[in-house]
Amino acid sequence: MRMRYIIGNWKMNGLAADLEKIIQISKLSNRTLQPDLTVVVCPPATLLPGAGEIHDVSIGGQDCSPYEKGAYTGEISVSMLKELGVTYCIIGHSERRAAHGEKSSIVARKADVLISAGLFPIICVGEPAESRNRDDAIGFVTRMARESLPQSDGPFLLAYEPVWAIGSGRAASVGEISAMHDALRNLAGPQTPLLYGGSVKPENAGALAEIRNVDGFLVGGASLDPETFIKIAAQLNEAERNCERASV
Ligand code: PEP
């Protein structure tokens, strides 16, 4: 039995009333999911204080500072996240790489800072459409991943999120994800959970969850509706049961 992960990235969505949705996710997950699935919700920073008090669902940040404290206006340090009960943190999301010039070397530093505080980094990597069209996706992503990985030995999760698939309604194909995740498995080793993200929804989650080196999903838009999110999660459970049946 291997651990699988479903991680919801709410991005800049959600006001205080939406904490109710995390409570709903926690109840639905308790009622319907197997315990070998870790459920993580990453709400905006303003909701972390309330979210950290909700049981049975892990809470993640959407970014953190590579520095511990000081003159970094607007930044949030890892200790600040930790104090709120946060245990995971997305870093290197393509929206931050594009809009905030976040380089892989900074992502690697953030990963090290998170690991040294005992939090799990969720390191995002993915190619733009031009690189996919040039047939250079695997080279591009493995390079980005190599430069974004922590120096320290601690555990992290690696999420493959093709930029062209995020929010577009068009997920990468089973073949594209298989080839990429096999390459990332070689790079990151057998213990690193590998997630796929980019237009995952209940309609495609079953097929994507069956891919050999897919250990879970990072879900954006579809994570904002608790029932939809849990429907996706249930398919990861189902894929794991199929995997166990096949190995007997
Ligand atoms: C994301 O932004 O991490 C993401 C996967 O978004 P979506 O599921 O909406 O494509």
Boltz pocket constraint, residues with backbone or C-beta under 6 A from the ligand:
constraints:
  - pocket:
      binder: B
      contacts: [[A, 9], [A, 161], [A, 165], [A, 166], [A, 167], [A, 168], [A, 169], [A, 197], [A, 198], [A, 199], [A, 200], [A, 218], [A, 219], [A, 220], [A, 221], [A, 222]]
      max_distance: 6.0
